[in-house]
Amino acid sequence: MIGQVWPITQFSLNDLSGLRQLSLAQNWPHSSEDWLTILRSGNVFGHRADSGEIVSSAAVIPYGDSGSVQSAALGMVIVDSKARRRGLGEALVREAIRWASNSQPPVPLSLIATLIGLPLYEKLGFRTVETLHKFVAPTNVPTSAVTSHANDRRLAPLDERLTNTVIDLDAAAFGYRRDCLLGHRIDQAKTGCVLFEGAAATGYGLLVRQGELAVLGPIIAPNDDAALAIVAALTANSDGPFRIDLPARQKSLFPVLESLGFEEDDKPPIMLRGVKETAARPKHYYAIAAQAFA
Ligand SMILES: CC(C)(COP(=O)(O)OP(=O)(O)OC[C@H]1O[C@@H](n2cnc3c(N)ncnc32)[C@H](O)[C@@H]1OP(=O)(O)O)[C@@H](O)C(=O)NCCC(=O)NCCS
């Protein structure tokens, strides 16, 4: 391995276009709006070549109560193909680990790996705890096939008055508060809905456009039937193709999604460092927000 060539730089909103170029060059579908959400919600850093061109990136998104970080997601780890195998990727992941270890108290880091990233993360102490199942529906989803089994269930469009309700619901299901990230992701989302059972809000879902693709998530729901009702509400008035990423523990929903036209596309590992198990991610967390926000 050749030593690290450039120092790590902190990126800002001014770097949005350079960061988008970098992810597009890997054929990653992230839009400018995705990068805006990431830059506003976390710590984005990487390397610049002598020319000023951004040749690497990583994003750490902190979660927890305001003023007290309890966990963080590592995402958008990219080294441009012309700068690989020179230690830049390792330097980025070590920087994220240093940040997490220096937090008071030290916090766990989570991520969703690609096949090419897996050896790097394993080398630096990340362990696979579960698999993420990525599904894509090439066309519109026949939502009329989804029938609700609950009489007192109602779905309301997500508007500003329900934002805090959604953020509280999310914290209960996800295990950590994600106020900052969710606030920006809700702004970015084209469609969102909140599930009520009687007077109580018990679930929600977002639909975020990524170019042609409509990404469904996060989806929080009390059970499979309710999660499907949210999928149906989100897809009813939107054009596909649709994508939804669910952790393996939601496998009881997979055959139903397949019957609606979703096909499994990829199965990347969910990895953790600094915590032994997945207890913080209970059953009600159905679809993740995006690979960068593990
Ligand atoms: C994964 C990635 C970030 C690695 O960046 P990099 O700068 O080339 O990695 P480094 O040079 O720091 O490599 C560090 C270690 O990772 C492992 N590694 C990196 N690339 C590897 C590869 N292609 N095959 C096997 N191991 C690899 C090796 O253990 C390496 O240590 P070594 O060089 O001493 O053997 C880069 O390949 C990339 O951007 N890929 C496309 C985007 C992506 O998939 N990102 C991961 C998201 S989860």
The ligand as an ORCA input file, in Angstrom:
! r2SCAN-3c Opt
* xyz 0 1
  C     -14.127      0.425     -0.997
  C     -13.218      1.611     -1.325
  C     -13.744      2.825     -0.586
  C     -11.797      1.293     -0.856
  O     -11.006      2.451     -1.023
  P      -9.401      2.370     -1.235
  O      -8.869      3.729     -1.037
  O      -9.108      1.693     -2.511
  O      -9.012      1.405     -0.037
  P      -7.577      1.337      0.680
  O      -6.492      1.530     -0.318
  O      -7.564      2.248      1.832
  O      -7.587     -0.169      1.176
  C      -7.596     -0.500      2.536
  C      -7.843     -1.973      2.693
  O      -9.132     -2.322      2.227
  C      -9.087     -3.585      1.564
  N      -9.423     -3.362      0.154
  C      -9.584     -2.180     -0.496
  N      -9.949     -2.384     -1.778
  C     -10.021     -3.718     -1.951
  C     -10.344     -4.564     -3.060
  N     -10.664     -4.047     -4.250
  N     -10.310     -5.889     -2.869
  C      -9.972     -6.439     -1.674
  N      -9.644     -5.689     -0.573
  C      -9.685     -4.366     -0.719
  C      -7.678     -4.105      1.741
  O      -7.635     -4.823      2.953
  C      -6.892     -2.817      1.882
  O      -5.719     -2.953      2.630
  P      -4.335     -3.280      1.844
  O      -4.243     -2.322      0.694
  O      -3.309     -3.090      2.898
  O      -4.487     -4.680      1.364
  C     -13.190      1.867     -2.857
  O     -12.879      0.669     -3.522
  C     -14.485      2.411     -3.426
  O     -14.768      3.603     -3.362
  N     -15.315      1.532     -4.031
  C     -16.578      1.967     -4.691
  C     -17.569      2.547     -3.697
  C     -17.878      1.573     -2.589
  O     -18.322      0.457     -2.828
  N     -17.687      2.038     -1.340
  C     -17.945      1.263     -0.140
  C     -19.267      1.645      0.365
  S     -19.791      0.615      1.669
*
